[in-house]
Amino acid sequence: MPSYVITGVSRGIGYEFLRQYSSDPSNTVIGIVRNKPATDKKVSEDADLKDRTNIHILEADCTDYNALKAAAEATAKITGGTLDYLIGNAGLVSKFDAFDPIGELGKQPELLTKTLRELFEINVIGQVHLINLFLPLLLKGQTKKVVIVSTGLADFELTNKYDLELGSLYSASKAAVNMIVAKFSAQYKKDGVLFLALSPGMVDVGHYKELTPEQLQAMGSMLTKFADYAPHFKGPLTPEQSVTACRKVIAEASIEKGNGGDFISHLGTKRWL
Ligand SMILES: NC(=O)c1ccc[n+]([C@@H]2O[C@H](COP(=O)([O-])OP(=O)(O)OC[C@H]3O[C@@H](n4cnc5c(N)ncnc54)[C@H](OP(=O)(O)O)[C@@H]3O)[C@@H](O)[C@H]2O)c1
């Protein structure tokens, strides 16, 4: 009975992870959300999910250490004290830095500071506590895999080669968590725990529905660079496509294959699109 803990299952990629992993009744899938009643309602109204008894929703803001600790304790009660997979998916995709380069952001120093702090709270510090709190369960599990959802935008080579100037603060927070993943791997590889920073590709979760013409133009220039990088790129994946690909990568990655501490994409490589 493989067990999974996935953070941020209220919507987007996390909800799709919940949907796909729980489709196998032998999996126990524990989703962590900020608003349990809202996600319970969503699941109960979802024709595919509503009768699945292997779904457990727990409430924790991933920036709240004590709430995460309580979620780890509740998980232990559900699984009998073990865990096979931890997927740190919850994250902040900031809007403030999405459309302007870092030099422009400097004209709003207070907002810049606030956004960077918020990004590090959830995308970095929250993941460190999440991993540390669930490690005792993972060490008693069979599979011992920790996946932190990152982004190809945190890749230095890609950024430098294509002068990707947008998403600077967000990308920095994900680059930081990539190193956190590598450091956890450095400590726990000998115990058989695989740590992976995994980019899900560019995924349409509805973030960019209501853009101003200026924002659309900024996005357009980024998409032109993406097309330059990956001529086959035709636009974002659906959450279903992305998670299907990510699950394959998670299943196939191993310490033996050299993936300990790796930063790779839904394609299982360092191709991000
Ligand atoms: N979409 C893409 O193209 C893309 C590309 C690369 C990487 N990613 C990464 O994929 C992950 C999922 O993002 P998404 O695209 O699915 O975006 P999303 O639709 O905005 O979902 C973000 C999820 O994170 C949760 N969350 C945010 N802050 C939280 C906190 N403090 N505590 C607990 N949960 C929190 C949200 O919960 P609430 O509902 O409570 O807000 C939501 O479930 C993120 O780590 C993101 O950086 C996405």
The ligand as a Gaussian input file, in Angstrom:
#p B3LYP/6-31G(d) Opt

LIG

0 1
 N        1.983000      26.143000     -13.570000
 C        3.227000      26.152000     -14.046000
 O        3.462000      26.400000     -15.251000
 C        4.384000      25.819000     -13.140000
 C        5.652000      25.748000     -13.738000
 C        6.737000      25.437000     -12.939000
 C        6.550000      25.179000     -11.583000
 N        5.301000      25.262000     -11.022000
 C        5.170000      24.949000      -9.592000
 O        4.138000      24.004000      -9.423000
 C        3.633000      24.090000      -8.094000
 C        2.109000      24.125000      -8.167000
 O        1.747000      25.316000      -8.806000
 P        0.465000      25.481000      -9.724000
 O        0.939000      25.850000     -11.069000
 O       -0.453000      24.330000      -9.570000
 O       -0.127000      26.825000      -9.084000
 P       -1.444000      27.153000      -8.259000
 O       -2.639000      26.729000      -9.047000
 O       -1.279000      28.577000      -7.890000
 O       -1.360000      26.241000      -6.968000
 C       -0.550000      26.564000      -5.892000
 C       -0.918000      25.624000      -4.752000
 O       -0.043000      25.891000      -3.650000
 C       -0.853000      26.105000      -2.498000
 N       -0.195000      27.005000      -1.564000
 C        0.341000      28.216000      -1.803000
 N        0.836000      28.743000      -0.674000
 C        0.610000      27.819000       0.299000
 C        0.887000      27.766000       1.680000
 N        1.496000      28.776000       2.324000
 N        0.521000      26.665000       2.371000
 C       -0.102000      25.629000       1.755000
 N       -0.398000      25.639000       0.460000
 C       -0.038000      26.714000      -0.256000
 C       -2.129000      26.712000      -3.037000
 O       -3.149000      26.602000      -2.062000
 P       -4.370000      27.680000      -1.915000
 O       -5.465000      27.178000      -2.806000
 O       -4.696000      27.645000      -0.469000
 O       -3.834000      29.016000      -2.349000
 C       -2.342000      25.836000      -4.263000
 O       -2.881000      24.586000      -3.892000
 C        4.252000      25.347000      -7.486000
 O        5.327000      24.971000      -6.650000
 C        4.765000      26.113000      -8.706000
 O        5.841000      26.934000      -8.386000
 C        4.215000      25.574000     -11.785000

